[in-house]
Structures are given as C-alpha cells and as structure tokens.
C-alpha cells in the first residue's frame, strides 16, 4: 500500500510540471494570436500620407545629399551598390532591395560605389524636398551626368492615427531591412511615384495605398524576425498598450475611460498611464480625443450623417459639446468644415446632397 502511494505521488510530480508547461505554452500562443489581431486592427486604421516621392540616381564618384524633413523618410534601393549616411550615424550599406526608414528631422546622403566597391565623393549634389504638395513631385533627381551607379526611390511620409500620433515620431535610428525582388516593394514604390507624376484622378489615394502596403510588409518582416524588432515602432512595442490602443482606434465612439482601458491592458491605472504615454506620446484621453476628431472629420467629409448623428457616433452626448472640441481641433465649426469639404470634393453624381446641417 505504501509503495503504491509512493509511486502514484511520484507520477503526479512528474506530470504536474509537464501540464504547467503545456498551459504556459498554450497561453503564449493565445497571447501571440491576440497581439497579432491587435496589430491587424491598428494596421487597418493607420492613415498614410505621401508628402513627396522621387527617383534618385547617383553616378559613380557622386554624392546626393538631402536636408532634414519634419517627417519620417522612406528609401528603397532599386539597383546598384553604395552607402547611405543618416545624420551623424554610421554608413548603411546599400545593396539592391534594401529598405531604409529614416527618423524625422535627420538629413541623409547617398554615396555611389566606385568600380572597386568603395565610395568616392568627388562630386556632390544638394537636393531639396518639396514643400508637401505632391502635385509638384519631381520624377527624378540626379547626381552626376553619367550612367547611374545607384537608383533609389526616396520620399517623406506621415503614418498616423491622429493629429500627432505618428507611428515613427519617436524613431531614434534608421530601420534597415533587406528584401528581395519577390517582395515587390520596388514595384509598389515605382507605381506610387508614377501615380504622383501622372496626376490622374485619385492619384493620392492610389499612392498612399501602395505606400501602406510597403509599411505593412515591413511590419510583417519585423514580426517574423527572431528578435521581434517592434521597439522601433513605439506604439506597437508594448503588447498591453497596443491592446488598449487598438480598442480605441477600432471604436473611438465607445465610452472609454482610463479605468476601462487599463483593465483592457491588464495593468493598474498608474502603470497604464505611464506606459501608454511613453509608447504613444500623449495621455490616453488625449489620444482618444484625436481618434474621435479624425473619425468625425471623415464622417463630415462623407456627408451622409447629420452633425448630431456624427456627434453621437464619435462619443459626444450633444452637438454643442462635440462642436466645441471640433473647433479646438480644426479651427472650424463642423458645419463649416463640411461645407468646405463638399466644395472641394470632385463633382461626382450626388455630391453635396448630404443631410441638412
């Protein structure tokens, strides 16, 4: 009897750690799936604006230099070998299909390789970014008149969830990823540039959609890498904050509060406030207000719902309280904002036949 009990206890001791390990593995898988779902929500809600996009060609023994931009930059090497220097950082080797995201407010330069693979700087071309009017996009900026040694697509962009919630605002150093032709990043960026240069109807919508595909491909690469380099995307670097932010972005009009959001994140109120502000760059309620105003702007531009209906849809009890916040955000009353949006919209069938103010 004693021997049987001892054997039974020994078997239990052997099984328990295995069960515990199995449960932990199952929880990890569930958490990872939930995190991926949150990231999918945020990628769907991300708004991308192309500020400028240009093909840059650099001849042997030449350097192409750009001043700092207020927003992040995107640079993709179509062909050739050289190097890129961002700010005072180390040189980044450029080989075909290298993608570089540069932080805001940092100048950069592109050096073409000479015939021996080294870089030379006997000629320097200073370039300037456009002021943000994509209709003035230059098709090509060249450094040197001989056959180009390096050809890149370079540009500036804004990827945000509100007026100041920028995915790359706190990026401290360049993001560098190596792709290949099958990823089709070059095709998408060349197509986006062609849209801006051709200036057809809907060019900005097409260009921004193509650029967003490039950014999602970059995010997927970061997720699939062994070290999960999501710390480069500040808003996405903390899974618990990401979970709460995704809930806000998916439904800004819900009755969110710091208490409900901290519960969603699984954090104490104080820990949530500190971690959210650190990752997003503003407090949860400021972020929520920006998300609500962005949704309100889109609904007003669509010109389908009444202003009272929009106020309720974005979480405000009355038109007057909504209008006060909207005026602070945009400088216009919602009715005036809608009128201006309708006037500037293409003259499509049904334009301007929205609900009464």
Secondary structure, DSSP 8 states (H G I E B T S, - for coil): -HHHHHHHHHHHHHHHHHHHHHHHHHHHHHHHHHHHHHHHHHHHH-EEEEEEEEEEEEETTEEEEE---SSEEEEEEEEE-EEEEETTS--EEE-TTEEEEE-TT--EEEEEB-TTS-B--SEEEEE----S-GGG--SEEEESSS-EEEEEEEEEEEEESSSS-BTTTT--S-EEEE--GGG-HHHHHHHHHHHHHHT-TTHHHHHHHHHHHHHHHHHHHHHHSTT--GGGSGGGS-HHHHHHHHHHHH-TTS---HHHHHHHHTS-HHHHHHHHHHHHSS-HHHHHHHHHHHHHHHHHHHT-S-HHHHHHHTT-SSHHHHHHHHHHHHSS-HHHHHHHHHHHS---TTTT-----
